[in-house]
Amino acid sequence: MTAITGQKDEKRGQTARRRNTLMPSRLTIALFLLPAFLLYTIFMIYPLVQALIFSTFEFNGLVRGAFVGLQNFEQLFTRYPISEQLPRAFVHNVYFFIGTMLIQNTLGLLFAVLLHRPRFGKRFFRVVFTLPYLISPLVVGYLWSLMLNPLFGPVNATLRNLGLGSLARPWLGDPATALPVVILVNAWMWVGFPMLLFGAGLAGIEDDLREAARIDGASNWQIFRWIEFPLLTPVIGIVTVLTFIGNFNAFGIVWALGGVDGTPAGATDVLGLVFFRTAFRGGADAFGLASALAVLMFLFIFTVSVLVQTWFRRLESRMQ
Amino acid sequence: MQKKTRFTAVALLAIMLLVIMGSVVAQGDVTITVWSWRTEDEDAYNEIFAVYEAANPGVNVEFVPFVNTDYNNILATGLTGEGGPDVVQLRAYGSLQPLIEAGQLLPLDDLSTLENFTPAILKGSQGIQDGHIYGVPFGVQALGAFYNVGMFEELGVSEPETWEDFIAILDAAAAAGYIPLANPAKDSWMLPILHDAVAAPRYGGPEFEAAVLAGETNFNDPNYVASIAVLQDLQPYLPPDVVGVAYNDARTLFITGLSPIFIGGSFEIGFWQSEAPDMEVGMFMVPPPPDSLAGSFVPSWMDGSYGVNALTDSPEASLALVEWMGTQEFGQLFTDKIHQISPAAGVVSSDPLLAEFAAGMTENPASYLLLVNFRYGDPSGTTVLGNELQRMFLGEVTPEEVAAALQTGMEQWFVPANAE
């Protein structure tokens, strides 16, 4: 996935030399890029541009009406109740991102470090931790909503049987616990992903560095803190950006756990749900409004992703 | 390259053959394509249309159902060009308006069988702007309380006549260790249903409807606020942590005998019959709560209608079919085979529970207020009330605030008749 920079200068020189002699012509490169470029243009760029155009028109069902400029964007912030739902959903997305960074990605890093040191059962645990993300988010959400069901769910039943009945609560029906539960379930599902990326990053760090540190008397923690962690910066950057994009586009799992309205009382409402409701359950002019929201979401995610990536690049180069 | 040319040639030939075959069929017979969102009713509709085909030689009716959730989009595309349907199943009230405003449906005002329906029912297929009728109604749904007859016997209670009776039943069920009312609050769409089925008498039903549509009052009306407070009074009888209880959990509570009463729509009857065939289910109208402005109602709404695509190749045959779908004959076939209430005059349901809903609807009529009148804009009345009632059950807002939020939401697009 990522080349760990900074240690393999010798090897890099070799590959660069080889690349020069085997360099294909520009035309060949262009031909090879063409299919992907065409697909990307037709299925990614074209719909994006389309959405941008749609967002400036009035709609009546699927029939396009007059050009209205930025009116759809204005409506997003002035028309009740979307004007209240949008900021609330945005804040929830921010919580979702912070919570995921703290819980999912920290645990992912921890698991990667634990599984890096060669030990019995390494492959087994790697498979176990990555299994949940092979299941559809809708299925994961549905399974967990069954487990957390306040009437028939095994989670509360177990708590009661253990004499911890006072801890039993309607996990997804209480606004105080609903969003944290969504974050936890999402982390349960995805924790294997940062674990694999961090694992690959750790494997890319030369063992010489660790050995040298150990000879100097560094503890395991010191090796992690001062050698492995800084060298993982590029991976942390990628994990952060991917988490950010994933969380701000979250839909399936939130929908399965909290329904289309983000129950209870909007406590699990996120931007993806607001978009879905606007586009498919809104009034006759839903298309323009939903397109405007899609454009805003894209611009926000794109800008922040680029900023975060630039920041991490700068951090990397400063360390070298 | 050569391969591609050959493929194109074959494809063109195939298309030509299809066109020729199509026109040969068209010379002899007329095929009317009917689009619908009821995949589960395909066999029943084929049987119903077989009756029509037998009476009208030369007419073939082809029933083409699509997945319910994708239907609106499929229909919106299908009505814009070639290859679309002739006759279409249409949603009711607000959801129908975009198709009407886009001019994609033929007005049906001249069909003789429209006389079989009341104006209240026809409102569901009426253009809100132009007042024309664009669909022949096929079904209605109504609200009421279902009860488990066996559990009522065990508790020694019978159908309630007064609010005190009703509360006494709930208390008896609670004392016996049951959850008195099975209703959910996690699925917010069930909450306006509960509200109208229980509290419509408190705000006055049709009289309030007329006043609010005319602009003489609005949802901040003290009587409407009080009707919301009725639900707050009922909360102790709902499942614990009700906002965490989903629609299917609630239906499970009812069919597994953990709860004697489920308040909902006539569309549940099929579910009770298929999932709990041995359970005897009865129906009653919830008696009027204290200080009610009217007696009990069976709030109802039109479920949908059949209309004609403006671009159809055979308008006459399509109109004839849709006209027949307004007859008592079709209505009877519909209710017998699809087990839902037909709004056509003279139709009698053979299912006792369905018949009870149908009778209640005729004797104590009311509109399911927010669905019938407040889905013509965004946000819809049912969505706002559902979300706000959820917050009320969580203790976040008062009935006054629920009503105020509903009013704010409706003001975004609703203009009362006597405004300006």
Interface residues (C-beta under 8 A of the other chain):
Chain A: N60 G61 L62 V63 R79 Y80 P81 I82 S145 N149 P150 L151 F152 R169 P170 W171 L172 G173 D174 P175 G259 D261 T263 P264 A265 G266 R281 G282 G283 A284 D285 A286
Chain B: A76 T77 T80 G94 Q97 P98 L99 E101 A102 A185 K186 D187 S188 P239 P240 D241 V242 V243 G244 V245 A246 D249 T252 L253 G377 D378 P379 S380 T383 V384 G386 N387 Q390 R391 L394 E396 A405 T408 G409 Q412 W413
